[in-house]
Amino acid sequence: MREKTEVLHKKRKWTPVSVIGLILIILFSIICVAPFVYMILMSFTQSQTAMIRLDQINFGDFSNYSYVFHNNGFFRSLINSIIVTGCSCFFNCLIASMAAYGFEKKNFPGKEKLYLVYLATMMIPGQVTMIPVFIIMRKLGLLNTYFALIVLILNAFGVVLIRQFMKGVPDDLLEAAQVDGCPEFQIYLRVVLPLIKPVLVSLVIFTFVTSWNDFMWPLVSTSKSSMYTLTVSLSLLKTQYATNYGLLMAGATVSFLIPFILYVFLQKQFVEGIALSGIKG
Amino acid sequence: MSRKKRQAVQGILYILPSFILLAAFSIIPIFMTVYYSFTDYNMMRAPQLVGLSNYQRVFHDSYMAAAFKNTLVYTAVTVPIQTVASLAIAAFFAAKLQKKGGEFLRSVMFIPVIASAITAATIWRIIFATDGGILNTFLGLFGASKVNWLGDSDVALISICIVAIWKNIGYFMVIYYAGIMAIPKDLYEAATIDGASTMQEFFRITLPLLKPITYLVVTLGIIWSFQVFDLSYQMTGGGPGKSTVTLVMGIYNSAFKQYKMGYASAIAILLLVLILVINLVENLFFKEKEAA
């Protein structure tokens, strides 16, 4: 036994190789965060060159922010992104959890075959169906609407994810509620939903990041500036002010701020929620 | 109504909303894409059936040839580097830095993951600026000459790869780290007592047991690579020339800039087939190695 602890102890020692490893890891961490620090610092300058000069930074000067908010529609885009992302999260959780409940706790002929269809749709990249969806939305006059922006975020992934989790909800509990005379929809609402809260949190975060960062569909489905989301506005800002670096970085900061604040407070849930998308592959 | 029947009706009602959405925006559209790919359709006149001519045109289109080549290069550069780097970092964290600063460093590395590709591209475009850009200024300290990161057609694609790798490593590192932490500790203890070196333990225990995760990381990496659009759109717009156009950019330009819906659908179907084939081949590859 002593030998074992000795050997294990030896392994924990810092060898020259592991010190180099540590230095590389710290360097990479700096590279991960430095661009965002640069972004924030630049957004407080009026710099017309890409190089940052410390004497140009003025944290009291929000003129870049007020400019993108008022002259480039970023305020409207921020509101749009919040509405679209909020609704996406809510409806994705509601619709996906209902379907997962139906698949896992109810029985009807052809159920598992239908589930296979759900699984198969997860293999189709969004860009492949985007053309007909665009044509359908255009015919129905639904381009430039929140509906179009929200509805594409809802997909089979949430159903598969929640069904996996719902296997852990005991059938006895649902039956007991039924015997007590609890109406069916109340069982779902009052018994099932509270029990699957952890997976709903993960799905909310996953949906939040997907929806907030989505670019191609908002770019395609919106042509009115009043319907742009933040990613679309930011891409336009680049086209209009290619070298006004302070302004561009103010726009980038606005688009990054809310996900970042949420990440700081909900780190663990974020990492879990986003890493979940692994299943999506 | 019998209990069984009632349950069936309830089940269908619960599933119905999701099914309607899936049918309307996923299942029916995929068949429509297939149909459009055999037509000439500009949304002004009804679609005209043209047989396979859209597909033939894809193979004679120099833009799509460039897009295909760029997407392959992008995949070949990003996937191996991000996979090996994220595994190495995760293994290091698991061996030396589980607690204390490790937790903090891991959460720092995840920050690029939560930023949108558009945000990342906006920042990096400025970092990559030829004159006065941070990267060239920094490299200049070591006497390197200026690189035109985004304006040189030989370098631009690599610059985009650098941003993609930077953005993806944190994500795959977290997946690998979770995988390594799930490996039973007594395997390592037994190996250590048997006198195995750290390297031997890594190649004999860690790597083989992480195979399902490596499969996931490589598959996801390839699928993401084939769908790359945002980074290229925001950093270079596909240029200079055709040096950074991608397959999805080909779909975007044909469909939503030129309104050649039929042609764009053909590209989309080819993209889908490509992704399915890669999935299949990779599946076989990983299964075979497992059997051996």
HADDOCK unambig.tbl for C-alpha pairs under 7 A between the chains (distance, minus, plus):
assign (segid A and resid 4 and name CA) (segid B and resid 193 and name CA) 6.20 0.50 0.50
assign (segid A and resid 7 and name CA) (segid B and resid 192 and name CA) 6.93 0.50 0.50
assign (segid A and resid 12 and name CA) (segid B and resid 96 and name CA) 7.00 0.50 0.50
assign (segid A and resid 29 and name CA) (segid B and resid 105 and name CA) 6.30 0.50 0.50
assign (segid A and resid 29 and name CA) (segid B and resid 108 and name CA) 6.14 0.50 0.50
assign (segid A and resid 29 and name CA) (segid B and resid 109 and name CA) 5.57 0.50 0.50
assign (segid A and resid 32 and name CA) (segid B and resid 108 and name CA) 6.95 0.50 0.50
assign (segid A and resid 32 and name CA) (segid B and resid 109 and name CA) 5.73 0.50 0.50
assign (segid A and resid 32 and name CA) (segid B and resid 112 and name CA) 6.36 0.50 0.50
assign (segid A and resid 32 and name CA) (segid B and resid 166 and name CA) 6.98 0.50 0.50
assign (segid A and resid 33 and name CA) (segid B and resid 108 and name CA) 6.69 0.50 0.50
assign (segid A and resid 35 and name CA) (segid B and resid 123 and name CA) 6.60 0.50 0.50
assign (segid A and resid 39 and name CA) (segid B and resid 123 and name CA) 6.41 0.50 0.50
assign (segid A and resid 49 and name CA) (segid B and resid 132 and name CA) 6.44 0.50 0.50
assign (segid A and resid 50 and name CA) (segid B and resid 126 and name CA) 5.97 0.50 0.50
assign (segid A and resid 50 and name CA) (segid B and resid 129 and name CA) 6.63 0.50 0.50
assign (segid A and resid 50 and name CA) (segid B and resid 132 and name CA) 5.43 0.50 0.50
assign (segid A and resid 50 and name CA) (segid B and resid 133 and name CA) 5.03 0.50 0.50
assign (segid A and resid 51 and name CA) (segid B and resid 132 and name CA) 4.93 0.50 0.50
assign (segid A and resid 51 and name CA) (segid B and resid 133 and name CA) 5.50 0.50 0.50
assign (segid A and resid 51 and name CA) (segid B and resid 134 and name CA) 5.91 0.50 0.50
assign (segid A and resid 95 and name CA) (segid B and resid 17 and name CA) 6.46 0.50 0.50
assign (segid A and resid 95 and name CA) (segid B and resid 18 and name CA) 5.79 0.50 0.50
assign (segid A and resid 96 and name CA) (segid B and resid 18 and name CA) 6.63 0.50 0.50
assign (segid A and resid 98 and name CA) (segid B and resid 14 and name CA) 5.17 0.50 0.50
assign (segid A and resid 98 and name CA) (segid B and resid 15 and name CA) 6.44 0.50 0.50
assign (segid A and resid 99 and name CA) (segid B and resid 14 and name CA) 5.27 0.50 0.50
assign (segid A and resid 99 and name CA) (segid B and resid 15 and name CA) 4.11 0.50 0.50
assign (segid A and resid 99 and name CA) (segid B and resid 18 and name CA) 6.39 0.50 0.50
assign (segid A and resid 102 and name CA) (segid B and resid 11 and name CA) 4.34 0.50 0.50
assign (segid A and resid 102 and name CA) (segid B and resid 12 and name CA) 6.85 0.50 0.50
assign (segid A and resid 102 and name CA) (segid B and resid 14 and name CA) 5.24 0.50 0.50
assign (segid A and resid 102 and name CA) (segid B and resid 15 and name CA) 5.74 0.50 0.50
assign (segid A and resid 103 and name CA) (segid B and resid 11 and name CA) 6.84 0.50 0.50
assign (segid A and resid 106 and name CA) (segid B and resid 7 and name CA) 5.85 0.50 0.50
assign (segid A and resid 106 and name CA) (segid B and resid 8 and name CA) 6.50 0.50 0.50
assign (segid A and resid 106 and name CA) (segid B and resid 11 and name CA) 5.03 0.50 0.50
assign (segid A and resid 107 and name CA) (segid B and resid 7 and name CA) 6.32 0.50 0.50
assign (segid A and resid 107 and name CA) (segid B and resid 8 and name CA) 5.41 0.50 0.50
assign (segid A and resid 107 and name CA) (segid B and resid 11 and name CA) 6.46 0.50 0.50
assign (segid A and resid 108 and name CA) (segid B and resid 8 and name CA) 4.49 0.50 0.50
assign (segid A and resid 108 and name CA) (segid B and resid 11 and name CA) 6.87 0.50 0.50
assign (segid A and resid 121 and name CA) (segid B and resid 26 and name CA) 6.73 0.50 0.50
assign (segid A and resid 124 and name CA) (segid B and resid 272 and name CA) 6.86 0.50 0.50
assign (segid A and resid 127 and name CA) (segid B and resid 268 and name CA) 6.99 0.50 0.50
assign (segid A and resid 128 and name CA) (segid B and resid 268 and name CA) 4.88 0.50 0.50
assign (segid A and resid 128 and name CA) (segid B and resid 269 and name CA) 6.62 0.50 0.50
assign (segid A and resid 128 and name CA) (segid B and resid 272 and name CA) 6.84 0.50 0.50
assign (segid A and resid 129 and name CA) (segid B and resid 26 and name CA) 6.41 0.50 0.50
assign (segid A and resid 129 and name CA) (segid B and resid 29 and name CA) 5.41 0.50 0.50
assign (segid A and resid 129 and name CA) (segid B and resid 30 and name CA) 5.51 0.50 0.50
assign (segid A and resid 129 and name CA) (segid B and resid 33 and name CA) 6.52 0.50 0.50
assign (segid A and resid 131 and name CA) (segid B and resid 255 and name CA) 6.99 0.50 0.50
assign (segid A and resid 131 and name CA) (segid B and resid 261 and name CA) 6.96 0.50 0.50
assign (segid A and resid 131 and name CA) (segid B and resid 265 and name CA) 6.97 0.50 0.50
assign (segid A and resid 132 and name CA) (segid B and resid 29 and name CA) 5.41 0.50 0.50
assign (segid A and resid 132 and name CA) (segid B and resid 32 and name CA) 6.16 0.50 0.50
assign (segid A and resid 132 and name CA) (segid B and resid 33 and name CA) 6.18 0.50 0.50
assign (segid A and resid 133 and name CA) (segid B and resid 25 and name CA) 6.19 0.50 0.50
assign (segid A and resid 133 and name CA) (segid B and resid 29 and name CA) 6.32 0.50 0.50
assign (segid A and resid 155 and name CA) (segid B and resid 22 and name CA) 6.55 0.50 0.50
assign (segid A and resid 209 and name CA) (segid B and resid 114 and name CA) 6.80 0.50 0.50
assign (segid A and resid 213 and name CA) (segid B and resid 116 and name CA) 4.65 0.50 0.50
assign (segid A and resid 215 and name CA) (segid B and resid 230 and name CA) 6.93 0.50 0.50
assign (segid A and resid 220 and name CA) (segid B and resid 256 and name CA) 6.89 0.50 0.50
assign (segid A and resid 231 and name CA) (segid B and resid 118 and name CA) 6.22 0.50 0.50
assign (segid A and resid 235 and name CA) (segid B and resid 118 and name CA) 6.95 0.50 0.50
assign (segid A and resid 235 and name CA) (segid B and resid 234 and name CA) 6.27 0.50 0.50
assign (segid A and resid 249 and name CA) (segid B and resid 123 and name CA) 6.97 0.50 0.50
assign (segid A and resid 252 and name CA) (segid B and resid 119 and name CA) 5.36 0.50 0.50
assign (segid A and resid 252 and name CA) (segid B and resid 122 and name CA) 6.88 0.50 0.50
assign (segid A and resid 256 and name CA) (segid B and resid 115 and name CA) 6.08 0.50 0.50
assign (segid A and resid 256 and name CA) (segid B and resid 119 and name CA) 6.99 0.50 0.50
assign (segid A and resid 259 and name CA) (segid B and resid 114 and name CA) 6.77 0.50 0.50
assign (segid A and resid 275 and name CA) (segid B and resid 171 and name CA) 6.90 0.50 0.50
assign (segid A and resid 275 and name CA) (segid B and resid 175 and name CA) 6.49 0.50 0.50
assign (segid A and resid 278 and name CA) (segid B and resid 216 and name CA) 6.94 0.50 0.50
assign (segid A and resid 281 and name CA) (segid B and resid 220 and name CA) 5.67 0.50 0.50
